Amino acid sequence: MASQYPLTTLMLVTGLLIYFGLSVIVGQARARWNVPAPQTSGHPEFEKRYRVQMNTLEQLAFFVPGVILCAPVEGDVFTASFAAIWCVGRILFALGYYRDPAKRSLGFVLTLLPGLVMVLAGAHGAIAALI
């Protein structure tokens, strides 16, 4: 995939690195607010960071297959563009959630819609191949 879809691959790696960074933030929050593993609750600021990480993990289960399905159908630039929007959405989601969980909506939409577009593009390609 990397050589055939280099931009898409870079955006997929970017999405995974965002998740890695959010995981590091959770580790730092554990130490800062004294929430030892395996606890998943404690200080509200820790819980915000933990929820962002878990929500991102949940979204990766839709994002990664979406990228893989979309690239062969729509090409590198299209798929990478939607994957980039997803990545920006995840960052905005995290920043909004850290400030106030009620302010996560823009980031959530910028994550959900690109993922949906990529999955539907992959489905369209499969249906078109069958017809």
BAFI-3210 file (N, C-alpha, C; in Angstrom, 3 decimals, decimal comma, padded with zeros to 6 digits):
// residues 131
n [1|2|3|4|5|6|7|8|9|10|11|12|13|14|15|16|17|18|19|20|21|22|23|24|25|26|27|28|29|30|31|32|33|34|35|36|37|38|39|40|41|42|43|44|45|46|47|48|49|50|51|52|53|54|55|56|57|58|59|60|61|62|63|64|65|66|67|68|69|70|71|72|73|74|75|76|77|78|79|80|81|82|83|84|85|86|87|88|89|90|91|92|93|94|95|96|97|98|99|100|101|102|103|104|105|106|107|108|109|110|111|112|113|114|115|116|117|118|119|120|121|122|123|124|125|126|127|128|129|130|131]
n.u [000,829|001,994|003,759|002,075|000,055|001,118|000,505|-001,860|-000,937|000,800|-001,071|-002,536|-000,564|-000,187|-002,667|-002,449|-000,238|-001,321|-003,108|-001,204|000,065|-002,089|-002,332|000,041|-000,489|-002,523|-001,062|000,633|-001,322|-002,246|-000,115|000,032|-002,484|-002,659|-003,738|-003,570|-002,719|-004,714|-006,817|-009,525|-010,854|-011,158|-009,689|-011,421|-010,138|-008,254|-010,051|-011,251|-009,123|-008,648|-011,094|-011,020|-008,864|-009,900|-012,203|-010,991|-009,654|-011,890|-012,873|-010,788|-011,246|-013,082|-011,974|-009,421|-010,081|-011,740|-009,982|-008,353|-010,220|-011,113|-008,939|-008,095|-010,314|-010,983|-008,554|-005,286|-005,003|-007,653|-008,406|-006,362|-006,907|-009,405|-008,655|-006,857|-008,586|-009,949|-007,868|-007,344|-009,827|-009,760|-007,806|-009,009|-011,267|-010,088|-008,876|-011,152|-012,652|-010,975|-011,116|-013,891|-016,208|-018,637|-017,919|-016,957|-018,081|-017,559|-015,062|-015,821|-017,668|-015,973|-014,503|-016,266|-017,725|-015,747|-014,766|-017,069|-017,552|-015,300|-015,682|-018,130|-017,325|-015,598|-017,481|-019,061|-017,233|-016,967|-019,595|-019,892|-018,022|-019,254|-021,427]
n.v [-001,199|001,222|002,121|002,375|004,072|006,612|009,106|008,523|006,492|007,978|009,591|007,664|006,691|009,060|009,273|007,040|007,833|010,030|008,721|007,332|009,521|010,497|008,390|008,619|011,028|010,197|008,509|010,395|011,896|010,049|009,992|012,711|013,245|011,268|008,576|005,455|002,618|-000,312|001,476|003,277|005,491|008,460|011,385|014,083|015,414|013,544|011,576|012,798|012,808|010,097|009,231|010,518|009,170|006,522|006,909|007,616|005,251|003,650|004,945|004,460|001,859|002,091|003,974|002,962|000,563|001,950|003,676|001,773|000,483|002,582|003,733|002,114|002,508|005,262|006,519|007,952|010,765|011,654|009,848|010,333|013,002|012,911|011,334|013,058|015,091|013,599|013,223|015,868|016,345|014,563|015,754|018,242|017,272|016,188|018,495|020,098|018,438|018,277|020,902|021,310|018,840|019,186|020,649|019,163|018,598|019,604|018,439|015,770|015,470|016,015|013,768|011,605|011,939|011,942|009,327|007,825|008,560|007,414|004,654|004,241|004,878|002,760|000,663|001,409|001,014|-001,777|-002,624|-001,553|-003,090|-005,533|-005,206]
n.w [000,000|000,730|-001,345|-003,545|-002,691|-001,453|-000,151|001,175|002,836|004,471|005,797|007,137|008,854|010,263|011,594|013,288|014,799|016,089|017,772|019,320|020,556|022,092|023,843|025,275|026,541|028,263|029,938|031,148|032,444|034,292|036,087|036,848|038,060|039,887|039,342|039,479|037,402|037,391|037,274|035,808|036,323|038,265|038,966|037,416|035,251|034,416|033,562|031,331|029,491|029,268|028,173|025,686|024,516|024,465|022,878|020,516|019,895|019,433|017,152|015,380|014,621|012,625|010,915|009,925|008,325|006,543|005,182|003,914|002,269|000,660|-000,775|-003,117|-004,720|-004,963|-005,139|-004,360|-003,629|-003,057|-000,968|000,917|001,468|002,792|004,930|006,139|006,998|008,907|010,748|011,593|012,713|014,906|016,510|017,045|018,363|020,681|021,875|022,265|023,963|026,197|027,127|027,544|027,668|026,285|024,121|022,028|019,621|016,907|016,297|016,520|014,412|012,259|012,341|012,152|009,677|007,474|007,809|007,294|004,605|003,380|003,886|002,555|-000,032|-000,552|-000,480|-002,648|-004,733|-004,612|-005,179|-007,746|-009,094|-009,078|-010,688]
ca.u [000,000|002,816|004,306|000,989|-000,742|002,013|-000,160|-002,795|-000,135|001,256|-002,206|-002,836|000,475|-000,499|-003,772|-001,931|000,620|-002,222|-003,543|-000,053|000,211|-003,171|-001,995|001,076|-001,183|-003,211|-000,030|001,031|-002,452|-002,244|000,885|-000,297|-003,658|-002,545|-004,715|-002,722|-003,294|-005,575|-007,984|-009,922|-011,593|-010,498|-009,794|-012,156|-009,230|-007,751|-011,137|-011,392|-008,046|-008,882|-012,229|-010,552|-008,068|-010,785|-013,043|-010,132|-009,472|-013,150|-012,951|-009,791|-011,831|-013,832|-011,067|-008,409|-010,680|-012,232|-008,837|-007,925|-011,248|-011,304|-007,787|-008,106|-011,493|-010,966|-007,197|-004,433|-005,267|-008,985|-008,385|-005,485|-007,591|-010,399|-007,926|-006,305|-009,705|-010,159|-006,796|-007,633|-010,993|-009,355|-007,098|-010,023|-012,071|-009,323|-008,749|-012,474|-013,053|-010,170|-011,647|-015,262|-016,733|-019,736|-017,346|-016,269|-018,927|-016,916|-014,075|-016,511|-018,221|-014,847|-014,010|-017,310|-018,089|-014,734|-014,751|-018,238|-017,321|-014,323|-016,311|-019,112|-016,584|-015,178|-018,670|-019,426|-016,299|-017,300|-020,860|-019,630|-017,283|-020,197|-022,450]
ca.v [000,000|002,415|002,633|002,682|005,158|007,206|010,140|007,807|005,817|008,995|010,010|006,535|006,748|010,236|008,895|006,139|008,624|010,811|007,804|007,116|010,730|010,536|007,375|009,225|012,029|009,462|008,100|011,585|012,269|009,106|010,455|014,057|013,247|010,116|007,547|004,308|001,518|-000,346|002,357|004,055|006,656|009,177|012,825|014,396|015,761|012,272|010,889|013,419|012,328|008,671|009,089|010,908|008,053|005,391|007,249|007,560|003,829|003,205|005,516|003,800|000,619|002,486|004,755|002,160|-000,147|002,927|004,095|000,632|000,241|003,738|004,067|001,518|002,949|006,706|006,990|008,426|012,136|011,680|009,137|011,061|014,235|012,580|010,867|014,256|015,714|012,755|013,507|017,191|016,146|013,922|016,755|019,193|016,545|016,114|019,827|020,502|017,598|018,663|022,174|021,093|017,759|019,657|021,354|018,177|018,289|019,847|017,382|014,495|015,471|015,937|012,394|010,675|012,072|011,401|007,868|007,318|008,751|006,426|003,324|004,207|004,832|001,376|-000,118|001,774|000,316|-003,211|-002,802|-001,278|-004,236|-006,642|-004,908]
ca.w [000,000|000,895|-002,599|-004,468|-002,116|-000,450|000,661|002,039|003,865|005,428|006,621|008,024|009,894|011,085|012,482|014,324|015,689|016,943|018,831|020,199|021,366|023,079|024,852|026,122|027,365|029,332|030,892|031,911|033,297|035,419|037,058|037,336|038,920|040,771|038,994|039,122|036,625|036,218|037,419|034,641|036,803|039,352|038,777|036,181|034,155|033,904|032,868|030,016|028,628|029,048|027,245|024,348|024,009|024,162|021,738|019,327|019,601|018,838|015,811|014,536|014,106|011,436|010,075|009,231|007,191|005,573|004,372|003,099|001,266|-000,200|-001,619|-004,457|-005,476|-005,212|-005,376|-003,270|-003,183|-002,449|000,312|001,843|001,874|003,807|006,112|006,784|007,720|010,083|011,704|012,162|013,572|016,169|017,320|017,525|019,337|021,934|022,474|022,735|025,093|027,361|027,645|028,010|026,824|025,439|022,969|021,193|018,464|015,620|016,108|016,308|013,050|011,334|012,406|011,718|008,258|006,555|007,936|006,588|003,174|002,906|003,898|001,472|-001,308|-000,717|-000,811|-004,019|-005,612|-004,622|-005,901|-009,166|-009,659|-009,212|-011,716]
c.u [000,870|003,314|003,210|000,169|000,083|001,354|-001,133|-002,051|000,336|000,121|-002,642|-001,833|000,213|-001,623|-003,312|-001,018|-000,203|-002,712|-002,407|000,141|-000,856|-002,937|-000,930|000,444|-001,918|-002,205|000,437|-000,074|-002,559|-001,300|000,474|-001,437|-003,758|-003,678|-003,913|-003,472|-003,662|-006,803|-008,256|-010,802|-010,845|-010,748|-010,503|-011,252|-008,570|-008,823|-011,385|-010,354|-008,220|-010,020|-011,839|-009,749|-008,964|-011,689|-012,234|-009,870|-010,728|-013,264|-011,928|-010,340|-012,665|-012,915|-010,112|-009,014|-011,214|-011,135|-008,440|-008,932|-011,347|-010,164|-007,824|-009,263|-011,352|-009,571|-006,551|-004,829|-006,620|-008,951|-007,534|-006,149|-008,618|-009,745|-007,320|-007,393|-009,986|-009,127|-007,003|-008,821|-010,640|-008,653|-008,091|-010,931|-011,362|-009,250|-010,083|-012,895|-012,276|-010,687|-013,008|-015,864|-017,893|-019,223|-016,599|-016,949|-018,236|-015,891|-014,708|-017,053|-017,099|-014,135|-015,024|-017,569|-017,007|-014,638|-015,891|-018,061|-016,370|-014,911|-017,322|-018,441|-016,090|-016,336|-019,112|-018,526|-016,609|-018,577|-020,667|-018,902|-018,208|-021,183|-021,892]
c.v [001,259|002,976|003,030|003,887|005,882|008,264|009,502|007,111|006,810|009,465|008,901|006,497|007,927|009,930|007,992|006,875|009,539|009,937|007,542|008,320|010,851|009,516|007,899|010,247|011,352|008,999|009,248|012,003|011,333|009,581|011,791|014,045|011,981|009,094|006,318|003,277|000,397|000,565|003,117|005,237|007,234|010,656|013,115|014,762|014,512|011,598|011,480|012,864|010,847|008,460|009,482|009,768|006,885|005,679|007,199|006,112|003,270|003,711|004,891|002,517|000,876|003,160|003,880|001,337|000,809|003,389|002,981|000,338|001,361|003,935|003,413|002,006|004,414|007,280|007,630|009,799|012,239|011,060|009,870|012,340|013,960|012,056|012,048|014,996|014,934|013,082|014,864|017,092|015,531|014,908|017,765|018,550|016,534|017,476|020,322|019,739|017,979|019,957|021,973|020,010|018,172|020,337|020,414|017,967|018,486|018,749|016,034|014,394|015,328|014,585|011,446|010,746|011,575|009,880|007,235|007,432|007,680|005,017|003,209|004,187|003,429|000,477|000,154|001,051|-001,171|-003,468|-002,569|-002,437|-005,436|-006,456|-005,095]
c.w [000,000|-000,435|-003,586|-004,004|-001,050|000,425|001,652|003,165|004,911|006,337|007,570|009,169|010,823|012,064|013,613|015,300|016,599|018,087|019,824|021,126|022,435|024,186|025,807|027,059|028,519|030,379|031,757|032,874|034,498|036,508|037,673|038,338|039,766|040,558|038,544|038,276|037,582|036,318|036,123|035,034|037,982|039,166|037,445|034,999|033,564|033,061|031,484|029,050|028,299|028,044|025,828|023,729|023,614|022,974|020,449|018,935|018,927|017,396|014,860|013,917|012,851|010,417|009,267|008,092|006,124|004,639|003,408|001,985|000,235|-001,196|-003,004|-005,343|-005,897|-005,436|-004,166|-002,748|-002,481|-001,059|001,334|002,336|002,970|005,082|006,864|007,571|008,995|011,152|012,374|013,112|014,908|017,082|017,880|018,565|020,692|022,616|023,019|023,973|026,346|027,979|028,294|027,107|025,914|024,169|022,029|019,843|017,119|015,325|015,855|014,888|012,020|011,396|011,778|010,210|007,299|006,619|007,171|005,072|002,643|002,873|002,750|000,099|-001,590|-001,103|-002,239|-005,015|-005,723|-005,403|-007,391|-009,836|-009,876|-010,347|-013,112]
res [m|a|s|q|y|p|l|t|t|l|m|l|v|t|g|l|l|i|y|f|g|l|s|v|i|v|g|q|a|r|a|r|w|n|v|p|a|p|q|t|s|g|h|p|e|f|e|k|r|y|r|v|q|m|n|t|l|e|q|l|a|f|f|v|p|g|v|i|l|c|a|p|v|e|g|d|v|f|t|a|s|f|a|a|i|w|c|v|g|r|i|l|f|a|l|g|y|y|r|d|p|a|k|r|s|l|g|f|v|l|t|l|l|p|g|l|v|m|v|l|a|g|a|h|g|a|i|a|a|l|i]
***
